[in-house]
Amino acid sequence: KSPLIVLPDADLDQAVAAAHIGLFLNMGQCCCASSRVFVHDDIYDKFVAASAAKAKEWKAGPQFEESSLHGAQVDKIQFDK
């Protein structure tokens, strides 16, 4: 699982987008998922707020439904992670 490091001079919108693609790509079931995000303390609260807002926009649903951004997990083991 790959870390993503966000420093104070980062473009916050780009960092949040990269974090979400890195984590949610392939439903988070890839070995290169950015499942560890390290954010500098100076921008931590802003990053968390922006990231939470973006996560709330993601729609889970059937894989063939166009509005779905997150489909089913491969199996129960992945789901429980």
Secondary structure per residue as TSV (DSSP state, phi and psi in degrees):
chain	resnum	aa	ss	phi	psi
A	1	K	-	360.0	126.6
A	2	S	-	-90.1	138.6
A	3	P	E	-82.5	152.2
A	4	L	E	-121.3	126.0
A	5	I	E	-111.3	125.5
A	6	V	E	-116.8	117.0
A	7	L	-	-99.9	164.6
A	8	P	T	-58.0	-27.2
A	9	D	T	-89.1	7.0
A	10	A	S	-71.3	149.8
A	11	D	-	-73.0	111.9
A	12	L	H	-59.7	-43.9
A	13	D	H	-62.5	-41.8
A	14	Q	H	-67.9	-38.7
A	15	A	H	-65.0	-42.2
A	16	V	H	-64.7	-43.9
A	17	A	H	-61.8	-43.2
A	18	A	H	-64.0	-39.8
A	19	A	H	-63.1	-41.4
A	20	H	H	-71.8	-41.0
A	21	I	H	-65.0	-43.4
A	22	G	H	-62.7	-31.8
A	23	L	H	-91.6	-43.4
A	24	F	H	-88.9	-10.5
A	25	L	G	-54.0	130.6
A	26	N	G	57.0	37.1
A	27	M	G	58.5	26.1
A	28	G	G	73.4	13.1
A	29	Q	-	-100.5	26.9
A	30	C	S	-114.5	150.5
A	31	C	T	-68.4	-14.4
A	32	C	T	-101.3	14.6
A	33	A	-	-61.7	139.2
A	34	S	-	-80.8	69.4
A	35	S	-	-86.0	-4.1
A	36	R	E	-120.5	112.3
A	37	V	E	-114.7	119.5
A	38	F	E	-107.1	118.0
A	39	V	E	-119.0	131.8
A	40	H	-	-58.9	141.8
A	41	D	T	-56.9	-32.5
A	42	D	T	-63.6	-27.2
A	43	I	T	-120.5	7.7
A	44	Y	H	-55.5	-52.1
A	45	D	H	-62.0	-41.8
A	46	K	H	-64.4	-42.0
A	47	F	H	-63.7	-45.6
A	48	V	H	-62.6	-43.8
A	49	A	H	-62.8	-45.6
A	50	A	H	-67.0	-39.0
A	51	S	H	-67.9	-41.5
A	52	A	H	-64.6	-40.8
A	53	A	H	-63.0	-41.4
A	54	K	H	-66.9	-40.3
A	55	A	H	-62.7	-35.3
A	56	K	H	-68.0	-21.3
A	57	E	H	-77.8	-23.0
A	58	W	-	-70.4	131.2
A	59	K	-	-107.0	121.9
A	60	A	B	-87.3	141.3
A	61	G	-	178.3	-170.9
A	62	P	-	-59.0	141.3
A	63	Q	T	-63.2	-25.0
A	64	F	T	-95.2	-0.4
A	65	E	S	-84.5	124.5
A	66	E	T	-57.8	-31.8
A	67	S	T	-81.2	-9.2
A	68	S	-	-75.3	131.3
A	69	L	S	-107.9	-11.6
A	70	H	B	-141.9	116.4
A	71	G	-	-95.4	-161.2
A	72	A	-	-71.2	151.4
A	73	Q	-	-76.4	157.6
A	74	V	S	-62.1	-45.4
A	75	D	S	-157.2	178.1
A	76	K	H	-62.8	-34.4
A	77	I	H	-60.8	-46.7
A	78	Q	H	-64.8	-41.1
A	79	F	H	-59.8	-41.5
A	80	D	H	-72.4	-16.6
A	81	K	-	-69.6	360.0
